[in-house]
Amino acid sequence: MTLRRPFDDSDELVLHRLFFALIPSAEAVEEIARVRGGLGVARSHVLDHRLHMTLWALDLPMTPTPGIIADLCAAAATVRAPALRLVLREAVGNGQVACLKPGEPMPVLKAFQQKLQLAIADARIWPNRGFRFEPHVTVAYGQEEGFRREVLPISWRAEEFVLIHSLVGLTEHIPLGRWALGA
């Protein structure tokens, strides 16, 4: 199924994105929202229920087939890892996107992401060309100026990771699966 954007003057197609992510805890979302509110005017802010840290992403021109979703779910089910402590320490904006980043290396997170990526590669599914894992949580789009500044650390314990189907441009996220960490 191919969707079109809901604007009267557009025949642009909706892009479908499948991605694995870590979702902040409710407490972390509150802290992220406070920081986001202090970053200034933006074209749009990422709504609280859509805040996430992307681990792996694949863009598709059409609705994903049940086969690719099943293969991604099967790959995710093979990944074993401890729960992860995530800490965001800096706000960074480049004039197009604003995000929160760790501000220092997180080797346990990197090892988990590589384990997930290898499991998906074993299923012969590849991420977007040029995809590089750079831990961050996007909070806004379309700010006029770039910036980089420290924030009070925002921390949460990720006890699961999720597979999400995003309808890019329609701001819709559909959870497709969840897998526990620490098991």
Residue pairs with C-beta under 8 A, 6 or more apart in sequence:
1 62
1 63
2 13
2 14
2 61
2 62
2 63
3 13
3 14
3 63
3 167
3 170
4 10
4 11
4 12
4 13
4 14
5 12
5 13
5 14
5 169
5 170
6 170
12 169
13 61
14 167
14 168
14 169
14 170
15 59
15 60
15 61
15 167
15 168
15 169
16 59
16 60
16 61
16 62
16 63
16 64
16 165
16 166
16 167
16 168
17 57
17 58
17 59
17 60
17 165
17 166
17 168
18 57
18 58
18 60
18 64
18 68
18 69
18 72
18 163
18 164
18 165
18 166
18 176
19 54
19 55
19 56
19 57
19 58
19 163
19 164
19 166
20 54
20 55
20 56
20 57
20 72
20 76
20 116
20 161
20 162
20 163
20 164
21 52
21 53
21 54
21 55
21 161
21 162
21 164
22 52
22 53
22 55
22 84
22 86
22 158
22 161
22 162
23 51
23 52
23 158
23 160
23 162
24 32
24 51
24 52
24 53
24 86
24 137
24 154
24 156
25 156
25 157
27 156
28 154
28 155
28 156
29 48
29 51
31 152
31 154
32 48
32 51
32 88
32 100
32 137
32 139
32 154
33 48
35 91
35 100
35 139
35 151
35 154
36 45
36 46
36 98
36 139
36 140
39 91
39 93
39 98
39 139
39 140
39 143
39 147
40 143
41 143
41 144
42 98
42 140
42 141
42 142
42 143
43 140
43 141
43 142
43 143
44 140
44 141
44 142
45 139
45 140
45 141
46 138
46 139
46 140
46 141
47 171
49 173
50 171
50 173
51 137
51 138
51 139
52 137
52 162
52 164
53 86
53 135
53 136
53 137
54 133
55 112
55 113
55 116
55 117
55 133
55 161
56 113
56 116
56 117
56 120
56 127
56 131
56 133
57 127
57 128
57 131
58 125
58 126
58 127
58 128
59 128
59 168
60 68
64 165
68 125
69 163
69 165
69 176
71 123
71 125
72 120
72 123
72 125
72 163
72 176
72 177
73 163
73 176
73 177
74 123
75 116
75 119
75 120
75 122
75 123
75 125
76 116
76 119
76 120
76 161
76 163
76 177
76 179
77 179
78 119
78 122
79 112
79 115
79 116
79 119
79 161
79 179
80 183
81 111
81 112
81 115
81 181
81 182
82 108
82 181
82 182
83 157
83 158
83 159
83 181
83 182
84 108
84 109
84 112
84 157
84 158
84 181
85 108
85 155
85 156
85 157
85 158
86 102
86 106
86 109
86 135
86 155
86 156
86 157
86 158
87 102
87 106
87 153
87 154
87 155
88 100
88 101
88 102
88 103
88 137
88 151
88 153
88 154
88 155
89 101
89 102
89 103
89 104
89 150
89 151
89 153
89 154
90 100
90 101
90 102
90 103
90 148
90 149
90 150
90 151
91 98
91 99
91 100
91 101
91 139
91 147
91 148
91 149
91 150
91 151
92 98
92 99
92 100
92 101
92 136
92 147
92 148
93 99
93 140
93 143
93 145
93 146
93 147
93 148
94 146
95 143
95 144
95 145
95 146
96 141
96 142
96 143
97 138
97 140
97 141
98 138
98 139
98 140
98 141
98 143
98 147
99 136
99 137
99 138
99 139
100 136
100 137
100 139
100 151
100 154
101 134
101 135
101 136
102 109
102 135
103 150
106 135
109 135
110 133
110 135
112 181
113 133
116 161
117 127
117 133
120 126
120 127
158 181
159 180
159 181
159 182
160 178
160 179
160 180
160 181
161 178
161 179
161 181
162 175
162 176
162 177
162 178
162 179
163 175
163 176
163 177
163 178
164 173
164 174
164 175
164 176
165 173
165 174
165 176
166 172
166 173
166 174
167 174
